[in-house]
Amino acid sequence: MAGKAKDETAQHLAVETQLVTAGRDPQRFDGFVNTPIVRGSTVLSPTVADLEGHTGRYTYGRRGNPTVEGLENAVTQLEGGAGTVLVPSGLAAVGLALLAALEAGDHLLMVDTAYQPTRRQCSTVLRKFGIETSFYDPLAGGDIAALFRPNTRAVFMESPGSQSFEMQDVPAIVAAAQAHGITTLMDNTWATPLYFRPLALGVDISIHAGTKYLGGHSDLNLGTITANERLYPRLRGLHGDLGMTVAPEDAFLAARGLRTMGVRLARHYESGLAIARWLSQRPEVLRVLHPALPDHPGHAIWKRDFTGASGLFSIVLKPVPKRAVDAFLDTLALFGLGYSWGGFESLAIPFDCSAYRTATQWEPGGPTVRLHIGLENTKDLTADLEKGFAALRAAS
């Protein structure tokens, strides 16, 4: 009863407080604030009856330990779900979630703007298991119902879209799917549970690359999957059957990152928006793809459904040769050239979605660059970008 009362109290706490308190139980560990790293595989039982009856809290290291369980509980509380499982990467989280929702002979609707490795899983892993995938326009909204087939069993969303930042009408898609008994999944890495809670809007499974903002320091790989009461037993069962587990050291680092995620994300949000506004005034920039900007096509959806934004967005440059884009990127000193994001550092990569879109066309009007705005001083970042633009003009 005391535990239940504690859980109910936690749900009424502000999210900033939940980030600090969720998943911790210092009295279990002699008062130590952080759940310690528990490394181990074998768990001993005092009697045969206990061994055979699985009466202990843990039975085997792969099935969980205090370090992993603490993080799972914290994420579950933030997401508002029935339970969470941890896996070794964000991509592993996508794959496990899809396999938990689908079976051989099923049909999946995957958003055309999904993270490219997610698309690859559809054409390789899911295809091998006899699951067919169709890609759909991220702007379909409730009209997605026209794409449902008798064997459509799941719809996968990612909002905003990877790299190109289209906003999806999640409530409309969920309503259409629920009317046909179809499961919905969403990659919510960009917003985190702080700025968008998919399960609160009826999404069945919420997925995060904990590698990004949850860890926050570019030093771990981790994925989280949180499901509602209907899907969680199936998700947890498959997670165990496939032997999925994460290193306790990574779970510890992610839990540590969780405690500061609120203040870090607020800075990413503020700095990212400031840089996006600055870039929108640059003569070299055709447009900025940031949902929090009023001129973004999906701004109304972002303002309606989201409570904030992260530091990740893209820019479309005015037409210049590739050598000019390369000169721009190579000149940057504070922006690293790297494919991840969500850490403390600023990053930049060139990208082109046109080669792999199938349900939509990617015609931005110029070269595109994705930026992640880190925790550096924004004046230093704009000065760095100024030097990059000077190099771009010289190379043009």
DRENDO-1510 file (C-alpha; in Angstrom, 1 decimal, always signed):
<recs>
REC; n; res; u; v; w
REC; 1; MET; +0.0; +0.0; +0.0 .
REC; 2; ALA; +2.9; +2.3; +0.8 .
REC; 3; GLY; +4.4; +1.7; -2.6 .
REC; 4; LYS; +1.2; +2.3; -4.4 .
REC; 5; ALA; +0.6; +5.6; -2.5 .
REC; 6; LYS; +4.2; +6.6; -3.4 .
REC; 7; ASP; +3.6; +5.9; -7.1 .
REC; 8; GLU; +0.3; +7.9; -7.0 .
REC; 9; THR; +2.1; +10.8; -5.4 .
REC; 10; ALA; +4.8; +10.7; -8.0 .
REC; 11; GLN; +2.3; +11.2; -10.8 .
REC; 12; HIS; +1.3; +14.5; -9.4 .
REC; 13; LEU; +4.8; +15.9; -9.1 .
REC; 14; ALA; +6.1; +18.4; -11.7 .
REC; 15; VAL; +8.2; +16.8; -14.4 .
REC; 16; GLU; +11.4; +18.6; -13.2 .
REC; 17; THR; +10.9; +16.9; -9.8 .
REC; 18; GLN; +10.1; +13.5; -11.4 .
REC; 19; LEU; +13.4; +13.7; -13.3 .
REC; 20; VAL; +15.2; +14.0; -10.0 .
REC; 21; THR; +13.3; +11.4; -8.0 .
REC; 22; ALA; +11.9; +8.8; -10.4 .
REC; 23; GLY; +13.4; +5.3; -10.2 .
REC; 24; ARG; +15.4; +6.0; -7.1 .
REC; 25; ASP; +15.1; +4.2; -3.7 .
REC; 26; PRO; +18.1; +5.3; -1.6 .
REC; 27; GLN; +17.0; +3.3; +1.4 .
REC; 28; ARG; +17.5; +0.1; -0.6 .
REC; 29; PHE; +21.2; +1.0; -0.8 .
REC; 30; ASP; +22.1; +2.3; +2.7 .
REC; 31; GLY; +21.0; +5.8; +1.8 .
REC; 32; PHE; +23.2; +6.3; -1.3 .
REC; 33; VAL; +21.5; +8.8; -3.6 .
REC; 34; ASN; +22.3; +7.1; -6.9 .
REC; 35; THR; +21.3; +3.5; -7.5 .
REC; 36; PRO; +24.7; +1.7; -7.7 .
REC; 37; ILE; +26.0; -0.3; -10.6 .
REC; 38; VAL; +25.1; -3.9; -10.1 .
REC; 39; ARG; +27.2; -6.2; -12.3 .
REC; 40; GLY; +26.3; -9.9; -12.3 .
REC; 41; SER; +24.7; -12.8; -14.1 .
REC; 42; THR; +24.0; -15.4; -11.4 .
REC; 43; VAL; +21.4; -14.8; -8.7 .
REC; 44; LEU; +21.4; -17.3; -5.9 .
REC; 45; SER; +18.2; -18.6; -4.2 .
REC; 46; PRO; +18.2; -19.7; -0.5 .
REC; 47; THR; +16.1; -22.9; -1.2 .
REC; 48; VAL; +15.0; -25.1; -4.0 .
REC; 49; ALA; +11.4; -23.9; -3.4 .
REC; 50; ASP; +12.6; -20.3; -3.9 .
REC; 51; LEU; +14.7; -21.3; -7.0 .
REC; 52; GLU; +11.8; -23.2; -8.7 .
REC; 53; GLY; +9.2; -20.7; -7.6 .
REC; 54; HIS; +11.1; -17.6; -8.7 .
REC; 55; THR; +10.3; -16.0; -5.4 .
REC; 56; GLY; +13.2; -13.6; -5.5 .
REC; 57; ARG; +13.1; -10.1; -6.9 .
REC; 58; TYR; +15.6; -11.1; -9.6 .
REC; 59; THR; +16.3; -14.5; -11.1 .
REC; 60; TYR; +19.1; -14.0; -13.6 .
REC; 61; GLY; +21.2; -11.0; -14.6 .
REC; 62; ARG; +19.7; -10.9; -18.1 .
REC; 63; ARG; +16.2; -10.6; -16.7 .
REC; 64; GLY; +17.1; -7.4; -14.8 .
REC; 65; ASN; +19.0; -6.0; -11.9 .
REC; 66; PRO; +18.6; -2.9; -9.6 .
REC; 67; THR; +20.5; -0.6; -11.9 .
REC; 68; VAL; +18.5; -1.5; -15.0 .
REC; 69; GLU; +15.2; -1.7; -13.1 .
REC; 70; GLY; +15.6; +1.8; -11.6 .
REC; 71; LEU; +16.0; +3.4; -15.1 .
REC; 72; GLU; +13.1; +1.4; -16.5 .
REC; 73; ASN; +10.9; +2.6; -13.7 .
REC; 74; ALA; +11.9; +6.2; -14.2 .
REC; 75; VAL; +11.3; +6.1; -17.9 .
REC; 76; THR; +7.9; +4.4; -17.4 .
REC; 77; GLN; +6.9; +7.2; -14.9 .
REC; 78; LEU; +7.9; +9.9; -17.3 .
REC; 79; GLU; +6.2; +8.3; -20.3 .
REC; 80; GLY; +3.0; +7.4; -18.4 .
REC; 81; GLY; +3.1; +3.8; -19.6 .
REC; 82; ALA; +2.6; +0.3; -18.2 .
REC; 83; GLY; +6.2; -0.6; -18.4 .
REC; 84; THR; +9.6; -0.1; -20.2 .
REC; 85; VAL; +12.3; -2.3; -21.5 .
REC; 86; LEU; +15.9; -1.2; -22.3 .
REC; 87; VAL; +17.9; -2.4; -25.3 .
REC; 88; PRO; +21.4; -1.7; -26.5 .
REC; 89; SER; +20.6; +1.1; -29.0 .
REC; 90; GLY; +17.8; +3.3; -30.4 .
REC; 91; LEU; +17.7; +1.2; -33.6 .
REC; 92; ALA; +17.4; -2.0; -31.5 .
REC; 93; ALA; +14.4; -0.3; -29.8 .
REC; 94; VAL; +12.7; +0.3; -33.1 .
REC; 95; GLY; +13.3; -3.3; -34.2 .
REC; 96; LEU; +12.1; -4.9; -31.0 .
REC; 97; ALA; +9.0; -2.7; -30.9 .
REC; 98; LEU; +8.0; -3.5; -34.4 .
REC; 99; LEU; +8.5; -7.3; -33.8 .
REC; 100; ALA; +6.4; -7.0; -30.7 .
REC; 101; ALA; +3.5; -5.4; -32.7 .
REC; 102; LEU; +3.7; -7.5; -35.8 .
REC; 103; GLU; +3.6; -11.1; -37.0 .
REC; 104; ALA; +4.2; -12.9; -40.3 .
REC; 105; GLY; +1.6; -11.9; -42.9 .
REC; 106; ASP; +1.0; -8.5; -41.3 .
REC; 107; HIS; +1.1; -5.1; -43.1 .
REC; 108; LEU; +3.0; -2.1; -41.6 .
REC; 109; LEU; +2.5; +1.5; -42.6 .
REC; 110; MET; +5.8; +3.4; -42.0 .
REC; 111; VAL; +6.1; +7.1; -42.3 .
REC; 112; ASP; +8.2; +8.1; -45.3 .
REC; 113; THR; +10.3; +10.5; -43.2 .
REC; 114; ALA; +11.5; +7.9; -40.8 .
REC; 115; TYR; +15.1; +7.6; -39.7 .
REC; 116; GLN; +16.9; +5.8; -42.6 .
REC; 117; PRO; +18.1; +2.8; -40.7 .
REC; 118; THR; +14.5; +2.3; -39.6 .
REC; 119; ARG; +13.5; +2.1; -43.3 .
REC; 120; ARG; +16.3; -0.5; -43.8 .
REC; 121; GLN; +14.9; -2.7; -41.0 .
REC; 122; CYS; +11.6; -2.8; -42.9 .
REC; 123; SER; +13.2; -3.9; -46.1 .
REC; 124; THR; +15.5; -6.5; -44.5 .
REC; 125; VAL; +14.5; -7.8; -41.1 .
REC; 126; LEU; +10.7; -7.4; -41.4 .
REC; 127; ARG; +10.7; -8.7; -44.9 .
REC; 128; LYS; +12.5; -11.9; -43.8 .
REC; 129; PHE; +9.8; -12.4; -41.3 .
REC; 130; GLY; +7.1; -12.1; -43.9 .
REC; 131; ILE; +5.9; -8.6; -42.9 .
REC; 132; GLU; +5.1; -6.2; -45.7 .
REC; 133; THR; +5.8; -2.5; -45.4 .
REC; 134; SER; +4.2; +0.5; -47.2 .
REC; 135; PHE; +5.5; +4.0; -46.7 .
REC; 136; TYR; +3.1; +6.9; -46.3 .
REC; 137; ASP; +3.1; +10.7; -46.5 .
REC; 138; PRO; +3.8; +12.2; -43.1 .
REC; 139; LEU; +1.1; +14.8; -43.7 .
REC; 140; ALA; -1.6; +12.2; -44.2 .
REC; 141; GLY; -3.3; +12.8; -40.9 .
REC; 142; GLY; -6.6; +11.1; -40.6 .
REC; 143; ASP; -6.6; +10.3; -44.3 .
REC; 144; ILE; -4.2; +7.5; -43.5 .
REC; 145; ALA; -7.3; +5.3; -43.1 .
REC; 146; ALA; -7.5; +5.1; -46.9 .
REC; 147; LEU; -4.2; +3.2; -46.8 .
REC; 148; PHE; -5.4; +0.5; -44.4 .
REC; 149; ARG; -5.6; -3.0; -45.6 .
REC; 150; PRO; -7.4; -6.0; -44.0 .
REC; 151; ASN; -4.0; -7.1; -42.7 .
REC; 152; THR; -2.7; -3.7; -41.6 .
REC; 153; ARG; -1.6; -4.2; -38.0 .
REC; 154; ALA; +0.6; -1.2; -37.2 .
REC; 155; VAL; +1.3; +2.4; -38.0 .
REC; 156; PHE; +4.8; +3.9; -37.2 .
REC; 157; MET; +5.2; +7.6; -36.7 .
REC; 158; GLU; +8.2; +9.9; -36.2 .
REC; 159; SER; +7.4; +13.6; -35.6 .
REC; 160; PRO; +9.1; +15.7; -36.6 .
REC; 161; GLY; +10.5; +13.8; -39.5 .
REC; 162; SER; +14.1; +12.7; -39.4 .
REC; 163; GLN; +16.3; +15.4; -41.1 .
REC; 164; SER; +13.4; +17.1; -42.9 .
REC; 165; PHE; +11.2; +17.9; -39.9 .
REC; 166; GLU; +7.7; +17.5; -41.2 .
REC; 167; MET; +5.2; +17.4; -38.3 .
REC; 168; GLN; +2.6; +14.6; -38.1 .
REC; 169; ASP; -1.0; +15.0; -36.8 .
REC; 170; VAL; -0.5; +12.3; -34.2 .
REC; 171; PRO; -4.0; +12.5; -32.6 .
REC; 172; ALA; -5.7; +12.2; -36.0 .
REC; 173; ILE; -3.5; +9.2; -37.0 .
REC; 174; VAL; -4.1; +7.5; -33.7 .
REC; 175; ALA; -7.9; +8.0; -33.9 .
REC; 176; ALA; -8.0; +6.5; -37.4 .
REC; 177; ALA; -5.8; +3.5; -36.3 .
REC; 178; GLN; -7.9; +2.9; -33.1 .
REC; 179; ALA; -11.1; +2.8; -35.1 .
REC; 180; HIS; -9.7; -0.1; -37.0 .
REC; 181; GLY; -7.9; -1.9; -34.1 .
REC; 182; ILE; -4.4; -1.0; -35.4 .
REC; 183; THR; -1.4; -0.6; -33.2 .
REC; 184; THR; +0.5; +2.7; -33.3 .
REC; 185; LEU; +4.2; +3.2; -32.5 .
REC; 186; MET; +6.2; +6.4; -32.4 .
REC; 187; ASP; +9.9; +7.4; -32.3 .
REC; 188; ASN; +9.8; +10.3; -29.9 .
REC; 189; THR; +13.6; +10.8; -29.6 .
REC; 190; TRP; +13.5; +14.5; -30.8 .
REC; 191; ALA; +11.0; +15.8; -28.1 .
REC; 192; THR; +11.7; +13.3; -25.3 .
REC; 193; PRO; +8.9; +12.7; -22.7 .
REC; 194; LEU; +9.5; +16.2; -21.4 .
REC; 195; TYR; +8.1; +18.0; -24.5 .
REC; 196; PHE; +5.7; +15.3; -25.9 .
REC; 197; ARG; +4.1; +12.2; -24.4 .
REC; 198; PRO; +2.8; +9.9; -27.1 .
REC; 199; LEU; +1.0; +7.5; -24.8 .
REC; 200; ALA; -1.1; +10.4; -23.4 .
REC; 201; LEU; -2.4; +10.9; -26.9 .
REC; 202; GLY; -3.3; +7.2; -27.4 .
REC; 203; VAL; -0.1; +5.9; -29.0 .
REC; 204; ASP; +0.5; +2.3; -28.0 .
REC; 205; ILE; +4.3; +2.2; -28.0 .
REC; 206; SER; +6.8; +5.0; -27.5 .
REC; 207; ILE; +10.4; +4.6; -28.6 .
REC; 208; HIS; +13.5; +6.6; -27.7 .
REC; 209; ALA; +17.2; +6.5; -28.6 .
REC; 210; GLY; +18.4; +7.0; -25.1 .
REC; 211; THR; +21.8; +7.5; -26.7 .
REC; 212; LYS; +20.7; +11.1; -27.4 .
REC; 213; TYR; +19.2; +13.4; -24.8 .
REC; 214; LEU; +18.6; +10.8; -22.1 .
REC; 215; GLY; +22.4; +10.1; -21.9 .
REC; 216; GLY; +23.2; +13.6; -23.0 .
REC; 217; HIS; +27.0; +13.2; -23.0 .
REC; 218; SER; +27.8; +11.2; -26.2 .
REC; 219; ASP; +29.2; +8.4; -24.2 .
REC; 220; LEU; +26.7; +5.5; -24.4 .
REC; 221; ASN; +24.3; +3.6; -26.6 .
REC; 222; LEU; +20.8; +2.8; -25.3 .
REC; 223; GLY; +17.2; +2.4; -26.5 .
REC; 224; THR; +14.0; +2.6; -24.5 .
REC; 225; ILE; +10.6; +1.2; -25.3 .
REC; 226; THR; +7.5; +2.0; -23.3 .
REC; 227; ALA; +4.2; +0.4; -23.9 .
REC; 228; ASN; +0.6; +0.6; -22.7 .
REC; 229; GLU; -1.1; -2.1; -20.7 .
REC; 230; ARG; -2.3; -4.0; -23.8 .
REC; 231; LEU; +1.2; -4.2; -25.4 .
REC; 232; TYR; +3.6; -4.3; -22.5 .
REC; 233; PRO; +3.2; -8.0; -21.6 .
REC; 234; ARG; +4.0; -8.9; -25.2 .
REC; 235; LEU; +6.9; -6.5; -25.4 .
REC; 236; ARG; +8.4; -7.7; -22.1 .
REC; 237; GLY; +8.0; -11.3; -23.2 .
REC; 238; LEU; +9.8; -10.8; -26.5 .
REC; 239; HIS; +12.5; -8.8; -24.8 .
REC; 240; GLY; +13.2; -11.8; -22.6 .
REC; 241; ASP; +12.9; -14.4; -25.3 .
REC; 242; LEU; +15.5; -12.6; -27.5 .
REC; 243; GLY; +17.9; -12.2; -24.6 .
REC; 244; MET; +18.0; -8.4; -24.9 .
REC; 245; THR; +20.0; -6.7; -22.1 .
REC; 246; VAL; +22.0; -3.6; -21.5 .
REC; 247; ALA; +25.2; -3.2; -19.6 .
REC; 248; PRO; +24.6; -1.9; -16.1 .
REC; 249; GLU; +27.3; +0.8; -16.6 .
REC; 250; ASP; +25.2; +2.2; -19.6 .
REC; 251; ALA; +22.0; +2.1; -17.5 .
REC; 252; PHE; +23.8; +3.9; -14.7 .
REC; 253; LEU; +25.1; +6.6; -17.1 .
REC; 254; ALA; +21.6; +7.0; -18.6 .
REC; 255; ALA; +20.1; +7.4; -15.2 .
REC; 256; ARG; +22.6; +10.0; -14.3 .
REC; 257; GLY; +21.9; +11.8; -17.5 .
REC; 258; LEU; +18.2; +11.7; -16.7 .
REC; 259; ARG; +18.6; +13.8; -13.6 .
REC; 260; THR; +19.9; +16.8; -15.6 .
REC; 261; MET; +17.9; +16.3; -18.8 .
REC; 262; GLY; +15.4; +19.0; -17.8 .
REC; 263; VAL; +18.0; +21.8; -17.5 .
REC; 264; ARG; +19.9; +20.5; -20.5 .
REC; 265; LEU; +16.9; +20.4; -22.8 .
REC; 266; ALA; +15.8; +23.8; -21.7 .
REC; 267; ARG; +19.2; +25.1; -22.9 .
REC; 268; HIS; +19.1; +23.1; -26.1 .
REC; 269; TYR; +15.6; +24.5; -26.8 .
REC; 270; GLU; +16.6; +28.1; -26.1 .
REC; 271; SER; +19.9; +28.1; -27.9 .
REC; 272; GLY; +18.5; +26.0; -30.8 .
REC; 273; LEU; +15.7; +28.5; -31.4 .
REC; 274; ALA; +18.0; +31.5; -31.1 .
REC; 275; ILE; +20.4; +30.0; -33.7 .
REC; 276; ALA; +17.4; +29.0; -36.0 .
REC; 277; ARG; +16.1; +32.6; -35.9 .
REC; 278; TRP; +19.6; +34.0; -36.6 .
REC; 279; LEU; +20.0; +31.6; -39.6 .
REC; 280; SER; +16.6; +32.5; -41.0 .
REC; 281; GLN; +18.0; +36.0; -41.6 .
REC; 282; ARG; +21.2; +34.9; -43.3 .
REC; 283; PRO; +21.4; +35.7; -47.0 .
REC; 284; GLU; +23.0; +32.2; -47.7 .
REC; 285; VAL; +20.0; +30.4; -46.2 .
REC; 286; LEU; +16.9; +29.6; -48.2 .
REC; 287; ARG; +14.8; +28.4; -45.2 .
REC; 288; VAL; +15.1; +26.9; -41.8 .
REC; 289; LEU; +13.4; +23.6; -41.0 .
REC; 290; HIS; +12.5; +24.2; -37.3 .
REC; 291; PRO; +8.9; +23.4; -36.1 .
REC; 292; ALA; +9.0; +26.1; -33.4 .
REC; 293; LEU; +9.5; +28.8; -36.0 .
REC; 294; PRO; +6.1; +30.4; -37.0 .
REC; 295; ASP; +6.8; +30.1; -40.7 .
REC; 296; HIS; +7.4; +26.3; -40.5 .
REC; 297; PRO; +4.5; +24.4; -42.2 .
REC; 298; GLY; +4.0; +22.2; -39.2 .
REC; 299; HIS; +4.2; +25.0; -36.6 .
REC; 300; ALA; +0.5; +24.9; -35.7 .
REC; 301; ILE; +0.7; +21.2; -34.9 .
REC; 302; TRP; +3.9; +21.7; -32.9 .
REC; 303; LYS; +2.3; +24.5; -30.9 .
REC; 304; ARG; -0.8; +22.4; -30.3 .
REC; 305; ASP; +0.8; +19.1; -29.2 .
REC; 306; PHE; +4.3; +19.9; -28.0 .
REC; 307; THR; +5.5; +21.9; -25.0 .
REC; 308; GLY; +9.1; +22.5; -26.3 .
REC; 309; ALA; +11.7; +21.7; -28.9 .
REC; 310; SER; +15.1; +20.2; -28.8 .
REC; 311; GLY; +18.3; +21.5; -30.3 .
REC; 312; LEU; +18.0; +19.5; -33.6 .
REC; 313; PHE; +16.9; +21.1; -36.9 .
REC; 314; SER; +17.9; +21.6; -40.5 .
REC; 315; ILE; +18.6; +24.4; -42.9 .
REC; 316; VAL; +18.2; +24.6; -46.7 .
REC; 317; LEU; +21.0; +26.6; -48.3 .
REC; 318; LYS; +20.5; +28.7; -51.4 .
REC; 319; PRO; +21.8; +26.8; -54.4 .
REC; 320; VAL; +25.6; +26.5; -54.4 .
REC; 321; PRO; +28.1; +23.9; -55.6 .
REC; 322; LYS; +28.9; +20.9; -53.3 .
REC; 323; ARG; +32.4; +22.3; -52.9 .
REC; 324; ALA; +30.9; +25.4; -51.2 .
REC; 325; VAL; +28.9; +23.3; -48.8 .
REC; 326; ASP; +32.0; +21.2; -48.0 .
REC; 327; ALA; +34.0; +24.4; -47.4 .
REC; 328; PHE; +31.3; +25.7; -45.1 .
REC; 329; LEU; +31.3; +22.5; -43.0 .
REC; 330; ASP; +35.0; +22.0; -43.0 .
REC; 331; THR; +35.6; +25.5; -41.7 .
REC; 332; LEU; +33.4; +25.1; -38.7 .
REC; 333; ALA; +35.4; +24.7; -35.5 .
REC; 334; LEU; +32.7; +24.4; -32.8 .
REC; 335; PHE; +30.4; +22.2; -34.8 .
REC; 336; GLY; +31.7; +18.6; -35.1 .
REC; 337; LEU; +30.9; +16.5; -38.1 .
REC; 338; GLY; +29.1; +13.5; -36.7 .
REC; 339; TYR; +26.0; +11.4; -37.2 .
REC; 340; SER; +24.6; +11.4; -33.7 .
REC; 341; TRP; +23.1; +14.2; -31.7 .
REC; 342; GLY; +21.6; +15.0; -28.2 .
REC; 343; GLY; +25.0; +15.4; -26.5 .
REC; 344; PHE; +26.5; +18.6; -25.0 .
REC; 345; GLU; +28.3; +19.4; -28.3 .
REC; 346; SER; +27.1; +21.1; -31.4 .
REC; 347; LEU; +27.1; +19.0; -34.6 .
REC; 348; ALA; +26.5; +19.4; -38.4 .
REC; 349; ILE; +26.1; +17.0; -41.3 .
REC; 350; PRO; +25.0; +17.4; -44.9 .
REC; 351; PHE; +22.1; +15.2; -46.0 .
REC; 352; ASP; +19.9; +14.4; -49.0 .
REC; 353; CYS; +16.6; +12.5; -48.5 .
REC; 354; SER; +15.8; +12.3; -52.2 .
REC; 355; ALA; +17.5; +8.9; -52.8 .
REC; 356; TYR; +15.3; +7.0; -50.4 .
REC; 357; ARG; +11.9; +8.7; -50.2 .
REC; 358; THR; +9.2; +6.6; -51.9 .
REC; 359; ALA; +5.8; +8.0; -50.9 .
REC; 360; THR; +6.9; +11.7; -51.1 .
REC; 361; GLN; +9.4; +13.7; -53.1 .
REC; 362; TRP; +12.3; +15.6; -51.4 .
REC; 363; GLU; +12.9; +18.8; -53.4 .
REC; 364; PRO; +14.1; +21.4; -50.9 .
REC; 365; GLY; +15.4; +23.9; -53.4 .
REC; 366; GLY; +19.1; +23.8; -52.3 .
REC; 367; PRO; +21.7; +21.8; -50.4 .
REC; 368; THR; +20.6; +20.8; -46.9 .
REC; 369; VAL; +22.5; +20.6; -43.6 .
REC; 370; ARG; +21.3; +19.2; -40.2 .
REC; 371; LEU; +22.5; +21.0; -37.1 .
REC; 372; HIS; +22.5; +20.1; -33.5 .
REC; 373; ILE; +22.9; +23.0; -31.2 .
REC; 374; GLY; +24.7; +22.0; -28.1 .
REC; 375; LEU; +25.4; +23.8; -24.8 .
REC; 376; GLU; +28.0; +26.2; -26.0 .
REC; 377; ASN; +27.6; +30.0; -25.9 .
REC; 378; THR; +25.3; +31.1; -28.8 .
REC; 379; LYS; +27.5; +34.1; -29.7 .
REC; 380; ASP; +30.4; +31.7; -30.1 .
REC; 381; LEU; +28.3; +29.4; -32.3 .
REC; 382; THR; +27.1; +32.2; -34.6 .
REC; 383; ALA; +30.6; +33.5; -34.9 .
REC; 384; ASP; +31.7; +30.0; -36.0 .
REC; 385; LEU; +28.9; +29.9; -38.5 .
REC; 386; GLU; +29.9; +33.3; -39.8 .
REC; 387; LYS; +33.3; +31.9; -40.6 .
REC; 388; GLY; +31.7; +28.9; -42.3 .
REC; 389; PHE; +29.5; +31.1; -44.5 .
REC; 390; ALA; +32.5; +33.2; -45.5 .
REC; 391; ALA; +34.2; +30.0; -46.7 .
REC; 392; LEU; +31.0; +29.0; -48.5 .
REC; 393; ARG; +30.9; +32.3; -50.4 .
REC; 394; ALA; +34.6; +32.1; -51.3 .
REC; 395; ALA; +34.2; +28.6; -52.6 .
REC; 396; SER; +31.1; +29.5; -54.6 .
</recs>
